[in-house]
Amino acid sequence: MPKSEQTSWVFANVKGGITRAISQIRGIDSVASVTPVTGRFDLVIKLRTNEPNKAFNIVEKIRRVKGVTSTQTGISLQKISNAKKDESEDPIAFALVKV
């Protein structure tokens, strides 16, 4: 039986060289998107994996990117969508796990 795909979110802070960090993070396997944001974090990174251990390994790779100073990871518990909107809309239910 195939494993279902899991979405995880990595909230990262970057000191200097954010463009370079984004470029390096985008090249990591299973990174679906990297979005610069305002507020507490500098980047929101969307991961798509089929195993929790794989998500952990990807977060470790992200933490090794030059300039990344901290991360916090959220694992999507459930996708809640509005049928009137695009099905690709991001989930709104998160479990925040300090990494």
QUIZICOR-V902737 format. One record per residue. N is the residue number from 0. RES is the residue in one small letter. SS is DSSP state (A for helix, B for strand, O for the rest). Layout:
((N,RES,SS) (N,RES,SS))
This chain:
((0,m,O) (1,p,O) (2,k,O) (3,s,O) (4,e,O) (5,q,B) (6,t,B) (7,s,B) (8,w,B) (9,v,B) (10,f,B) (11,a,B) (12,n,B) (13,v,B) (14,k,O) (15,g,O) (16,g,O) (17,i,A) (18,t,A) (19,r,A) (20,a,A) (21,i,A) (22,s,A) (23,q,A) (24,i,A) (25,r,A) (26,g,O) (27,i,O) (28,d,O) (29,s,O) (30,v,B) (31,a,B) (32,s,B) (33,v,B) (34,t,B) (35,p,B) (36,v,O) (37,t,O) (38,g,O) (39,r,O) (40,f,O) (41,d,O) (42,l,B) (43,v,B) (44,i,B) (45,k,B) (46,l,B) (47,r,B) (48,t,B) (49,n,O) (50,e,O) (51,p,A) (52,n,A) (53,k,A) (54,a,A) (55,f,A) (56,n,A) (57,i,A) (58,v,A) (59,e,A) (60,k,A) (61,i,A) (62,r,A) (63,r,O) (64,v,O) (65,k,O) (66,g,O) (67,v,B) (68,t,B) (69,s,B) (70,t,B) (71,q,B) (72,t,B) (73,g,B) (74,i,B) (75,s,B) (76,l,B) (77,q,B) (78,k,O) (79,i,O) (80,s,O) (81,n,O) (82,a,O) (83,k,O) (84,k,O) (85,d,O) (86,e,O) (87,s,O) (88,e,O) (89,d,O) (90,p,O) (91,i,O) (92,a,B) (93,f,B) (94,a,B) (95,l,B) (96,v,B) (97,k,B) (98,v,O))
